[in-house]
C-alpha cells in the first residue's frame, strides 16, 4: 500500500486508463460487462468500508473532545467553588 501513497492522482488516473484499455483489447463485450460490474461492486464495498472507518474515527474524536470538555468544566467548577470560599 505504500506504493499507492507515492503515486500522484494524475499518475493513478493514467494507470487506470491503461489497464482499462488493455482489458478492452483483451476481452469481448460480455466479459467486459461482467468484469466491469465486478469492479463496480468491489469499489462500492470499498467505499462503504472506508466511509464506516471514517465515521468510527470521527466518533472517537468526538468522544475525546467530550471527555476533555467535561474535565475542563470540572476543573473550572472546582476553581469557582474554591474562589467563593
Biotite code that builds the C-alpha atoms (Angstrom):
import biotite.structure as struc

atoms = struc.array([
    struc.Atom([0.000, 0.000, 0.000], chain_id="A", res_id=1, res_name="UNK", atom_name="CA", element="C"),
    struc.Atom([2.975, 2.329, 0.354], chain_id="A", res_id=2, res_name="UNK", atom_name="CA", element="C"),
    struc.Atom([3.212, 2.500, -3.429], chain_id="A", res_id=3, res_name="UNK", atom_name="CA", element="C"),
    struc.Atom([-0.326, 3.931, -3.548], chain_id="A", res_id=4, res_name="UNK", atom_name="CA", element="C"),
    struc.Atom([0.753, 6.707, -1.177], chain_id="A", res_id=5, res_name="UNK", atom_name="CA", element="C"),
    struc.Atom([3.550, 7.768, -3.522], chain_id="A", res_id=6, res_name="UNK", atom_name="CA", element="C"),
    struc.Atom([1.636, 7.866, -6.830], chain_id="A", res_id=7, res_name="UNK", atom_name="CA", element="C"),
    struc.Atom([0.068, 11.151, -7.882], chain_id="A", res_id=8, res_name="UNK", atom_name="CA", element="C"),
    struc.Atom([-3.650, 11.426, -8.680], chain_id="A", res_id=9, res_name="UNK", atom_name="CA", element="C"),
    struc.Atom([-2.803, 12.028, -12.342], chain_id="A", res_id=10, res_name="UNK", atom_name="CA", element="C"),
    struc.Atom([-0.477, 9.030, -12.391], chain_id="A", res_id=11, res_name="UNK", atom_name="CA", element="C"),
    struc.Atom([-3.149, 6.808, -10.885], chain_id="A", res_id=12, res_name="UNK", atom_name="CA", element="C"),
    struc.Atom([-5.671, 8.042, -13.451], chain_id="A", res_id=13, res_name="UNK", atom_name="CA", element="C"),
    struc.Atom([-3.281, 7.259, -16.311], chain_id="A", res_id=14, res_name="UNK", atom_name="CA", element="C"),
    struc.Atom([-2.514, 3.821, -14.879], chain_id="A", res_id=15, res_name="UNK", atom_name="CA", element="C"),
    struc.Atom([-6.226, 3.071, -14.508], chain_id="A", res_id=16, res_name="UNK", atom_name="CA", element="C"),
    struc.Atom([-6.897, 4.194, -18.073], chain_id="A", res_id=17, res_name="UNK", atom_name="CA", element="C"),
    struc.Atom([-4.112, 1.988, -19.422], chain_id="A", res_id=18, res_name="UNK", atom_name="CA", element="C"),
    struc.Atom([-5.416, -1.049, -17.533], chain_id="A", res_id=19, res_name="UNK", atom_name="CA", element="C"),
    struc.Atom([-8.928, -0.334, -18.788], chain_id="A", res_id=20, res_name="UNK", atom_name="CA", element="C"),
    struc.Atom([-7.788, -0.032, -22.396], chain_id="A", res_id=21, res_name="UNK", atom_name="CA", element="C"),
    struc.Atom([-5.802, -3.269, -22.075], chain_id="A", res_id=22, res_name="UNK", atom_name="CA", element="C"),
    struc.Atom([-8.967, -5.048, -20.915], chain_id="A", res_id=23, res_name="UNK", atom_name="CA", element="C"),
    struc.Atom([-10.891, -3.582, -23.867], chain_id="A", res_id=24, res_name="UNK", atom_name="CA", element="C"),
    struc.Atom([-8.423, -5.118, -26.315], chain_id="A", res_id=25, res_name="UNK", atom_name="CA", element="C"),
    struc.Atom([-8.175, -8.445, -24.466], chain_id="A", res_id=26, res_name="UNK", atom_name="CA", element="C"),
    struc.Atom([-11.845, -9.208, -23.705], chain_id="A", res_id=27, res_name="UNK", atom_name="CA", element="C"),
    struc.Atom([-15.111, -9.466, -25.603], chain_id="A", res_id=28, res_name="UNK", atom_name="CA", element="C"),
    struc.Atom([-18.144, -7.295, -24.783], chain_id="A", res_id=29, res_name="UNK", atom_name="CA", element="C"),
    struc.Atom([-19.805, -9.812, -22.458], chain_id="A", res_id=30, res_name="UNK", atom_name="CA", element="C"),
    struc.Atom([-16.606, -10.338, -20.494], chain_id="A", res_id=31, res_name="UNK", atom_name="CA", element="C"),
    struc.Atom([-16.058, -6.588, -20.278], chain_id="A", res_id=32, res_name="UNK", atom_name="CA", element="C"),
    struc.Atom([-19.581, -6.153, -18.932], chain_id="A", res_id=33, res_name="UNK", atom_name="CA", element="C"),
    struc.Atom([-19.126, -8.838, -16.289], chain_id="A", res_id=34, res_name="UNK", atom_name="CA", element="C"),
    struc.Atom([-15.676, -7.657, -15.254], chain_id="A", res_id=35, res_name="UNK", atom_name="CA", element="C"),
    struc.Atom([-16.814, -4.033, -15.165], chain_id="A", res_id=36, res_name="UNK", atom_name="CA", element="C"),
    struc.Atom([-19.725, -4.929, -12.898], chain_id="A", res_id=37, res_name="UNK", atom_name="CA", element="C"),
    struc.Atom([-17.396, -6.897, -10.619], chain_id="A", res_id=38, res_name="UNK", atom_name="CA", element="C"),
    struc.Atom([-15.078, -3.896, -10.336], chain_id="A", res_id=39, res_name="UNK", atom_name="CA", element="C"),
    struc.Atom([-18.020, -1.586, -9.629], chain_id="A", res_id=40, res_name="UNK", atom_name="CA", element="C"),
    struc.Atom([-19.222, -3.966, -6.906], chain_id="A", res_id=41, res_name="UNK", atom_name="CA", element="C"),
    struc.Atom([-15.781, -4.191, -5.338], chain_id="A", res_id=42, res_name="UNK", atom_name="CA", element="C"),
    struc.Atom([-15.415, -0.408, -5.498], chain_id="A", res_id=43, res_name="UNK", atom_name="CA", element="C"),
    struc.Atom([-18.784, 0.082, -3.817], chain_id="A", res_id=44, res_name="UNK", atom_name="CA", element="C"),
    struc.Atom([-17.838, -2.250, -0.981], chain_id="A", res_id=45, res_name="UNK", atom_name="CA", element="C"),
    struc.Atom([-14.508, -0.482, -0.558], chain_id="A", res_id=46, res_name="UNK", atom_name="CA", element="C"),
    struc.Atom([-16.265, 2.900, -0.389], chain_id="A", res_id=47, res_name="UNK", atom_name="CA", element="C"),
    struc.Atom([-18.684, 1.598, 2.246], chain_id="A", res_id=48, res_name="UNK", atom_name="CA", element="C"),
    struc.Atom([-15.830, 0.204, 4.346], chain_id="A", res_id=49, res_name="UNK", atom_name="CA", element="C"),
    struc.Atom([-13.856, 3.439, 4.041], chain_id="A", res_id=50, res_name="UNK", atom_name="CA", element="C"),
    struc.Atom([-16.854, 5.582, 4.970], chain_id="A", res_id=51, res_name="UNK", atom_name="CA", element="C"),
    struc.Atom([-17.553, 3.407, 8.025], chain_id="A", res_id=52, res_name="UNK", atom_name="CA", element="C"),
    struc.Atom([-13.906, 3.699, 9.093], chain_id="A", res_id=53, res_name="UNK", atom_name="CA", element="C"),
    struc.Atom([-14.035, 7.486, 8.736], chain_id="A", res_id=54, res_name="UNK", atom_name="CA", element="C"),
    struc.Atom([-17.290, 7.568, 10.706], chain_id="A", res_id=55, res_name="UNK", atom_name="CA", element="C"),
    struc.Atom([-15.843, 5.486, 13.543], chain_id="A", res_id=56, res_name="UNK", atom_name="CA", element="C"),
    struc.Atom([-12.704, 7.663, 13.631], chain_id="A", res_id=57, res_name="UNK", atom_name="CA", element="C"),
    struc.Atom([-14.878, 10.776, 13.868], chain_id="A", res_id=58, res_name="UNK", atom_name="CA", element="C"),
    struc.Atom([-16.932, 9.260, 16.696], chain_id="A", res_id=59, res_name="UNK", atom_name="CA", element="C"),
    struc.Atom([-13.688, 8.531, 18.569], chain_id="A", res_id=60, res_name="UNK", atom_name="CA", element="C"),
    struc.Atom([-12.513, 12.119, 18.121], chain_id="A", res_id=61, res_name="UNK", atom_name="CA", element="C"),
    struc.Atom([-15.856, 13.462, 19.325], chain_id="A", res_id=62, res_name="UNK", atom_name="CA", element="C"),
    struc.Atom([-15.707, 11.243, 22.429], chain_id="A", res_id=63, res_name="UNK", atom_name="CA", element="C"),
    struc.Atom([-12.205, 12.507, 23.197], chain_id="A", res_id=64, res_name="UNK", atom_name="CA", element="C"),
    struc.Atom([-13.330, 16.123, 22.784], chain_id="A", res_id=65, res_name="UNK", atom_name="CA", element="C"),
    struc.Atom([-16.334, 15.495, 25.029], chain_id="A", res_id=66, res_name="UNK", atom_name="CA", element="C"),
    struc.Atom([-14.151, 13.943, 27.737], chain_id="A", res_id=67, res_name="UNK", atom_name="CA", element="C"),
    struc.Atom([-11.717, 16.854, 27.539], chain_id="A", res_id=68, res_name="UNK", atom_name="CA", element="C"),
    struc.Atom([-14.537, 19.397, 27.810], chain_id="A", res_id=69, res_name="UNK", atom_name="CA", element="C"),
    struc.Atom([-16.019, 17.544, 30.783], chain_id="A", res_id=70, res_name="UNK", atom_name="CA", element="C"),
    struc.Atom([-12.631, 17.588, 32.543], chain_id="A", res_id=71, res_name="UNK", atom_name="CA", element="C"),
    struc.Atom([-12.239, 21.296, 31.807], chain_id="A", res_id=72, res_name="UNK", atom_name="CA", element="C"),
    struc.Atom([-15.725, 22.025, 33.150], chain_id="A", res_id=73, res_name="UNK", atom_name="CA", element="C"),
    struc.Atom([-14.987, 20.015, 36.277], chain_id="A", res_id=74, res_name="UNK", atom_name="CA", element="C"),
    struc.Atom([-11.727, 21.900, 36.831], chain_id="A", res_id=75, res_name="UNK", atom_name="CA", element="C"),
    struc.Atom([-13.468, 25.251, 36.319], chain_id="A", res_id=76, res_name="UNK", atom_name="CA", element="C"),
    struc.Atom([-16.227, 24.266, 38.732], chain_id="A", res_id=77, res_name="UNK", atom_name="CA", element="C"),
    struc.Atom([-13.639, 23.358, 41.376], chain_id="A", res_id=78, res_name="UNK", atom_name="CA", element="C"),
    struc.Atom([-11.814, 26.669, 40.864], chain_id="A", res_id=79, res_name="UNK", atom_name="CA", element="C"),
    struc.Atom([-15.066, 28.576, 41.070], chain_id="A", res_id=80, res_name="UNK", atom_name="CA", element="C"),
    struc.Atom([-16.054, 26.723, 44.243], chain_id="A", res_id=81, res_name="UNK", atom_name="CA", element="C"),
    struc.Atom([-12.681, 27.453, 45.854], chain_id="A", res_id=82, res_name="UNK", atom_name="CA", element="C"),
    struc.Atom([-12.863, 31.121, 44.843], chain_id="A", res_id=83, res_name="UNK", atom_name="CA", element="C"),
    struc.Atom([-16.234, 31.532, 46.559], chain_id="A", res_id=84, res_name="UNK", atom_name="CA", element="C"),
    struc.Atom([-14.888, 30.117, 49.839], chain_id="A", res_id=85, res_name="UNK", atom_name="CA", element="C"),
])
